[in-house]
């Protein structure tokens, strides 16, 4: 988001600082990022992916490109049927 002064750093910083958890906001590129960060993950690094549903990707989790795919069907929440009975 513009104007928030969120630093953009080189991906190698994950390996250097080795945080326990990393928030991954580019969920639509999660498969690619997880592949690129194999070294961080193999050293115990975990990712929090908040979309489409919050989850933590553990170091040994196998994740393919379709794991985070979102369709219009999954984005829509089912609506409860209207009750025909009156109270």
N, C-alpha and C positions, 0 to 999 in steps of 0.2 A: 504494500500500500504506500503510495507516494507520501513523502513528508513525515514518515515515522522514524527515520534515522536507524532502520534495521540494517546492520552491517551485512554485506555479502563477502564471504571469505572463501578462500580456496578449499576444495573438498579435502585436501590433505590435513586440514586443521582438525577434522574428526579423529584421525589417527593420532595426531600429536596430543590432543587434549583428552581423548578417549572418554567422553561423557557416558554415564550409564544409560541414558535415554536421549534420543534426538527426535524432536518434533518435525515430522515430514509434512509440510503443507502442500507440496506439489503431488498430491495423491494420485493424480492422473498420470504421473511419470514414475510411480512407485516401483514398478518392476525394473525399470532402467536404473534408478538410483540404487536399489538394493543390490543389483548386479555390480554396479560400479563401486559400491562400498563393501565388497566381499571381505576385504582385509579388516575393516572396522568391525564387521559382524563376527568374523572368525575370532576376534579378540574379545568377544563378549558384548559388543555394542548392540543396542536394541533401538528400534524405531517405533514411535507412536504415530499412527496414521489415523487422523480424525474423520475422514470422509471415505466412503459413504456411511460407514458405521465405525465408531472409534474402536481401534484394536492396537495391540502391541505386537510387533513382529519380533519374535525371539531370534537369537543368532542362528539356530539350526532350522528355523522354519523354511520350508520350500514354498516359494511364492512365484506364480507365473503371471504373465501379463494380464490375464483375464480376471485375476483375483479382485482387482479394484475397478473392474469395468462397471459402469453405471448405465443403466437404461432408464427410459422414462417409466417403465413398469416398476422398477425397484425404487425410484424416487417418490412414487405416489404411495401414500399411506391408505390402506383400505378404510373405507368409511363404514361405521356401524349401520346396520339396517334399521330403518325407522320402525319403531314398535307400533303394531296395529292395535294394541290394547291401550285403553285409556285408564288412568288410575282413578 
